[in-house]
Amino acid sequence: MLQTHPDYAIITGFPGLGDSTGARVRAEIGDDRARFADARALKAYAGSAPITRASGRSISVTRRRIKNDRLARRSRLVARETRDGGPVVHTVDLGSVNCNTAVI
């Protein structure tokens, strides 16, 4: 079913995300593109955005404990595949649009 989704080329373009793991990522994110205001909101939902608190002269940066664990697990899989020799940048051809997706 993922093969018919409009974002199939983008989702499976990440190292480590094939049809089955890509389908899980799509299911966790959902089909509503307006659900996340920007990439930072999606990153916070996945648990990869740090929490920064500042008060006076002190600044505290901690990890996010409340997150979507299934999506965070898939994000770690992509990071591990990239670290272990997978390509860092994929070029995905979306018809008339050529989109470079960087994995960081």
Backbone bond lengths (Angstrom), bond angles and torsions (degrees), N, CA, C in turn:
res aa  C-N    CA-C-N  psi(-1)  N-CA   C-N-CA  omega(-1)  CA-C   N-CA-C  phi
1 M - - - 1.438 - - 1.532 111.57 -
2 L 1.314 116.57 -29.38 1.463 120.21 -179.57 1.520 111.38 -64.57
3 Q 1.330 117.73 -30.61 1.464 120.94 -177.14 1.528 112.37 -62.35
4 T 1.318 118.41 -23.45 1.464 121.12 -179.46 1.525 112.32 -92.15
5 H 1.308 118.27 -5.08 1.469 121.74 -179.18 1.530 109.95 -73.81
6 P 1.341 119.22 142.13 1.464 121.03 -179.29 1.528 113.84 -62.27
7 D 1.325 118.06 -26.05 1.472 121.40 -178.93 1.524 113.00 -96.44
8 Y 1.325 117.62 15.84 1.466 120.90 -177.32 1.528 112.34 -57.08
9 A 1.324 117.10 -45.64 1.474 120.57 -177.64 1.529 111.14 -65.51
10 I 1.309 117.44 -35.06 1.468 120.70 179.25 1.520 110.50 -71.56
11 I 1.326 116.92 -47.69 1.470 121.11 -176.44 1.522 111.05 -63.99
12 T 1.319 117.48 -47.81 1.465 119.70 -177.62 1.526 111.92 -80.52
13 G 1.319 118.24 -3.06 1.454 121.89 177.13 1.522 112.95 -75.08
14 F 1.320 117.41 -17.44 1.460 120.93 178.10 1.527 109.64 -78.02
15 P 1.334 118.01 140.44 1.463 119.46 177.73 1.523 110.28 -63.67
16 G 1.324 116.12 133.95 1.456 120.81 178.61 1.519 113.87 92.10
17 L 1.331 118.44 -8.21 1.462 120.98 179.16 1.520 109.25 -108.03
18 G 1.305 115.65 100.44 1.454 121.33 175.05 1.515 109.33 -95.85
19 D 1.314 116.48 -154.43 1.456 120.36 -177.94 1.524 112.14 -66.73
20 S 1.332 118.32 -45.77 1.470 119.89 -175.40 1.528 112.05 -74.25
21 T 1.325 117.63 -46.00 1.470 118.65 179.53 1.520 110.88 -72.53
22 G 1.317 117.70 -32.63 1.463 120.96 175.34 1.517 111.93 -64.52
23 A 1.344 116.26 -37.44 1.462 120.33 176.85 1.523 110.71 -65.03
24 R 1.320 117.22 -36.84 1.472 120.82 177.79 1.528 110.54 -65.73
25 V 1.331 117.16 -43.04 1.469 120.95 178.81 1.524 109.99 -62.68
26 R 1.327 116.91 -44.92 1.463 120.24 178.96 1.518 111.03 -61.98
27 A 1.329 117.23 -39.54 1.456 120.66 179.42 1.532 111.41 -66.43
28 E 1.323 117.11 -37.75 1.466 120.44 -179.65 1.528 111.62 -71.80
29 I 1.325 117.62 -36.87 1.460 120.94 179.94 1.525 110.52 -77.81
30 G 1.318 117.05 -38.94 1.461 121.26 -179.74 1.512 111.88 92.74
31 D 1.324 115.81 172.40 1.458 121.86 -177.28 1.518 113.34 -93.37
32 D 1.319 118.53 -14.57 1.460 121.81 -177.67 1.524 110.02 -79.03
33 R 1.327 116.89 105.32 1.469 121.03 -177.87 1.519 112.18 -69.47
34 A 1.317 118.02 -20.35 1.466 121.25 179.26 1.534 112.04 -84.19
35 R 1.317 117.58 -1.87 1.465 121.39 -178.57 1.525 111.84 -62.39
36 F 1.318 116.72 -37.95 1.457 121.93 179.29 1.522 108.19 -111.98
37 A 1.327 115.96 127.13 1.469 120.70 -176.77 1.522 111.72 -64.68
38 D 1.336 116.94 -36.29 1.460 121.38 -179.18 1.520 108.98 -156.86
39 A 1.320 116.02 -177.31 1.469 120.69 -178.17 1.527 111.21 -65.26
40 R 1.334 117.45 -30.84 1.468 120.37 179.03 1.525 111.50 -63.49
41 A 1.330 117.00 -36.90 1.460 120.98 179.34 1.529 110.74 -66.76
42 L 1.331 116.75 -41.32 1.459 120.50 177.19 1.529 110.70 -66.02
43 K 1.317 116.50 -39.39 1.464 121.37 178.79 1.533 110.35 -63.63
44 A 1.320 118.07 -40.33 1.460 121.57 177.14 1.525 110.64 -66.56
45 Y 1.330 117.47 -39.46 1.467 121.80 178.53 1.525 110.87 -62.85
46 A 1.332 116.51 -36.97 1.466 120.90 179.37 1.523 111.84 -78.58
47 G 1.331 117.76 -13.38 1.457 120.70 176.74 1.505 114.69 90.12
48 S 1.325 118.49 10.11 1.457 119.67 -177.74 1.525 113.01 -97.08
49 A 1.326 117.98 -4.06 1.464 121.11 176.97 1.530 108.88 -91.32
50 P 1.321 118.15 128.82 1.465 119.77 178.85 1.529 111.54 -73.45
51 I 1.314 115.59 159.79 1.460 121.77 175.71 1.521 107.14 -101.45
52 T 1.324 116.87 121.80 1.460 121.63 179.64 1.518 108.55 -113.09
53 R 1.331 115.38 125.46 1.463 121.16 177.33 1.516 108.04 -122.31
54 A 1.319 116.55 133.51 1.457 121.00 178.52 1.519 109.04 -126.44
55 S 1.324 115.03 136.88 1.444 121.32 177.70 1.524 108.14 -148.02
56 G 1.303 116.08 112.47 1.461 118.98 -178.48 1.507 110.80 64.78
57 R 1.334 115.75 -120.16 1.473 119.97 -179.66 1.527 113.75 -96.68
58 S 1.308 117.13 -4.88 1.464 118.97 -177.61 1.526 110.99 -100.29
59 I 1.319 114.67 142.34 1.461 122.45 176.83 1.522 107.25 -128.51
60 S 1.321 116.21 130.18 1.462 121.66 -179.96 1.523 109.15 -120.23
61 V 1.319 116.62 127.09 1.466 121.94 176.34 1.524 107.10 -118.91
62 T 1.326 116.57 118.15 1.464 121.56 -177.75 1.519 109.71 -128.04
63 R 1.317 114.71 168.70 1.465 119.71 178.35 1.521 109.64 -84.14
64 R 1.292 115.40 159.49 1.456 121.98 -178.70 1.533 108.81 -87.17
65 R 1.315 116.92 122.28 1.463 121.13 -179.60 1.535 112.29 -91.48
66 I 1.315 117.01 -30.62 1.459 121.13 179.03 1.526 107.37 -96.33
67 K 1.320 115.52 113.22 1.464 121.06 -176.13 1.515 108.72 -158.90
68 N 1.296 116.49 173.67 1.455 122.14 173.13 1.528 106.66 -84.65
69 D 1.323 116.71 105.15 1.464 120.99 -173.77 1.530 112.74 -63.72
70 R 1.330 117.37 -37.01 1.471 119.34 -179.18 1.524 111.10 -67.25
71 L 1.332 116.40 -39.92 1.463 119.93 178.33 1.531 110.55 -70.67
72 A 1.316 117.43 -37.02 1.472 121.17 177.58 1.526 110.67 -63.88
73 R 1.324 117.02 -38.40 1.465 121.22 178.68 1.528 110.59 -63.55
74 R 1.341 116.60 -42.15 1.469 119.87 178.61 1.530 110.81 -67.83
75 S 1.335 117.44 -34.51 1.469 120.92 177.65 1.521 110.71 -64.66
76 R 1.331 116.28 -39.45 1.470 119.43 176.73 1.520 110.78 -65.85
77 L 1.323 117.74 -34.37 1.459 121.41 177.14 1.526 110.68 -62.71
78 V 1.327 116.96 -43.85 1.467 120.91 177.91 1.519 109.97 -63.21
79 A 1.329 117.58 -43.39 1.467 121.26 179.81 1.530 110.89 -63.20
80 R 1.322 117.09 -40.70 1.470 120.77 -179.89 1.525 110.79 -66.61
81 E 1.329 116.98 -42.49 1.463 120.45 178.52 1.520 110.88 -62.56
82 T 1.319 116.95 -39.18 1.462 121.11 178.83 1.522 110.37 -67.24
83 R 1.322 116.54 -44.42 1.461 121.42 -179.61 1.524 111.95 -64.00
84 D 1.319 117.43 -37.25 1.461 121.74 -174.65 1.518 113.89 -86.83
85 G 1.310 117.63 16.47 1.459 119.39 173.23 1.502 115.72 115.08
86 G 1.317 117.88 2.98 1.458 119.10 175.26 1.515 109.63 -72.33
87 P 1.314 117.68 159.02 1.465 119.42 179.69 1.525 111.17 -65.84
88 V 1.304 116.54 142.78 1.452 121.12 -177.61 1.521 111.31 -82.04
89 V 1.307 118.29 -34.71 1.457 121.17 -178.77 1.522 109.02 -126.25
90 H 1.316 116.07 131.69 1.460 122.56 174.82 1.516 108.32 -109.95
91 T 1.301 117.30 143.20 1.455 121.52 171.98 1.514 107.31 -103.67
92 V 1.319 116.43 122.69 1.451 122.13 -177.97 1.518 108.31 -114.18
93 D 1.329 117.22 125.09 1.451 121.31 179.05 1.521 108.48 -93.68
94 L 1.321 116.44 116.17 1.460 121.73 -179.60 1.529 110.07 -108.34
95 G 1.290 115.49 52.77 1.461 119.75 -178.80 1.518 110.19 78.44
96 S 1.312 116.48 -110.10 1.463 120.23 -179.05 1.519 112.22 -84.67
97 V 1.348 118.45 -10.15 1.458 121.77 -178.02 1.521 108.80 -107.87
98 N 1.318 118.26 129.75 1.455 122.80 176.08 1.518 107.37 -105.54
99 C 1.304 117.71 117.08 1.458 122.27 -171.28 1.513 109.86 -119.49
100 N 1.336 118.35 125.20 1.458 122.70 174.08 1.511 108.31 -97.07
101 T 1.327 116.82 125.97 1.440 121.73 -179.60 1.515 108.69 -113.11
102 A 1.317 118.17 117.59 1.450 123.05 -179.16 1.514 110.02 -96.05
103 V 1.312 116.32 137.15 1.458 121.52 175.88 1.519 106.79 -101.90
104 I 1.314 115.57 119.86 1.474 119.72 -178.47 1.507 109.01 -118.04
